[in-house]
Amino acid sequence: MFKLREDITKIWQLIAEQSFCNAKAASAEKRHQAGKDKYEER
């Protein structure tokens, strides 16, 4: 029972790390896009 809970915690940590990485990548992409838009306006 306890072992299972440890595994679930590990899985949740992996999911959290994954979504954190995705969020970082998404915001970097947004910043890149915003920078491109500003550049094209000039």
Backbone as numpy.savetxt, mean C-alpha at the origin, in Angstrom:
# Nx Ny Nz CAx CAy CAz Cx Cy Cz
-4.91 -24.76 19.14 -5.75 -23.56 19.14 -4.87 -22.31 19.14
-3.90 -22.28 20.05 -3.02 -21.11 20.14 -2.20 -20.96 18.87
-1.75 -22.11 18.33 -0.96 -22.10 17.11 -1.75 -21.45 15.97
-3.01 -21.80 15.89 -3.86 -21.26 14.83 -3.94 -19.74 14.95
-4.07 -19.27 16.19 -4.18 -17.82 16.37 -2.89 -17.13 15.92
-1.76 -17.75 16.17 -0.48 -17.19 15.73 -0.44 -17.09 14.21
-0.90 -18.15 13.55 -0.92 -18.15 12.08 -1.81 -17.04 11.56
-2.98 -16.87 12.17 -3.91 -15.83 11.73 -3.26 -14.46 11.90
-2.57 -14.27 13.03 -1.89 -12.99 13.26 -0.86 -12.74 12.17
-0.10 -13.77 11.81 0.90 -13.63 10.75 0.24 -13.26 9.44
-0.86 -13.93 9.14 -1.57 -13.66 7.88 -2.05 -12.21 7.87
-2.61 -11.76 9.00 -3.10 -10.38 9.06 -1.96 -9.39 8.89
-0.79 -9.70 9.47 0.37 -8.82 9.31 0.77 -8.73 7.85
0.76 -9.88 7.16 1.10 -9.89 5.74 0.12 -9.05 4.94
-1.17 -9.21 5.24 -2.20 -8.45 4.53 -2.01 -6.96 4.79
-1.74 -6.60 6.04 -1.56 -5.20 6.39 -0.35 -4.62 5.66
0.76 -5.37 5.64 1.95 -4.91 4.93 1.66 -4.73 3.45
0.94 -5.69 2.88 0.62 -5.66 1.46 -0.21 -4.42 1.13
-1.25 -4.17 1.93 -2.11 -3.03 1.64 -1.37 -1.72 1.89
-0.43 -1.73 2.86 0.37 -0.53 3.11 1.25 -0.24 1.89
1.86 -1.28 1.35 2.70 -1.12 0.15 1.85 -0.62 -1.02
0.66 -1.19 -1.18 -0.22 -0.77 -2.27 -0.62 0.68 -2.10
-0.91 1.09 -0.86 -1.30 2.48 -0.61 -0.14 3.42 -0.92
1.08 3.02 -0.52 2.25 3.85 -0.81 2.43 3.98 -2.32
2.32 2.88 -3.03 2.48 2.89 -4.48 1.41 3.76 -5.13
0.19 3.66 -4.63 -0.92 4.44 -5.20 -0.69 5.93 -4.99
-0.24 6.32 -3.80 -0.03 7.74 -3.55 1.15 8.26 -4.36
2.17 7.43 -4.54 3.30 7.83 -5.38 2.83 8.03 -6.81
1.97 7.14 -7.27 1.42 7.24 -8.63 0.61 8.52 -8.76
-0.20 8.83 -7.75 -1.02 10.05 -7.78 -0.12 11.28 -7.83
0.95 11.29 -7.00 1.86 12.43 -6.99 2.51 12.58 -8.36
2.91 11.46 -8.94 3.54 11.46 -10.25 2.58 12.05 -11.28
1.33 11.61 -11.22 0.31 12.08 -12.15 0.09 13.58 -11.97
0.00 14.04 -10.74 -0.21 15.46 -10.45 0.97 16.27 -10.99
2.18 15.75 -10.80 3.36 16.44 -11.31 3.33 16.54 -12.82
2.90 15.46 -13.47 2.80 15.47 -14.94 1.78 16.52 -15.39
0.64 16.56 -14.71 -0.41 17.52 -15.07 0.12 18.95 -14.95
0.82 19.23 -13.86 1.37 20.57 -13.66 2.36 20.90 -14.78
3.16 19.91 -15.12 4.18 20.12 -16.16 3.52 20.41 -17.50
2.45 19.68 -17.81 1.78 19.85 -19.10 1.03 21.18 -19.18
0.62 21.72 -18.02 -0.09 23.00 -18.02 0.81 24.13 -18.50
2.10 24.03 -18.20 3.03 25.12 -18.53 3.17 25.34 -20.02
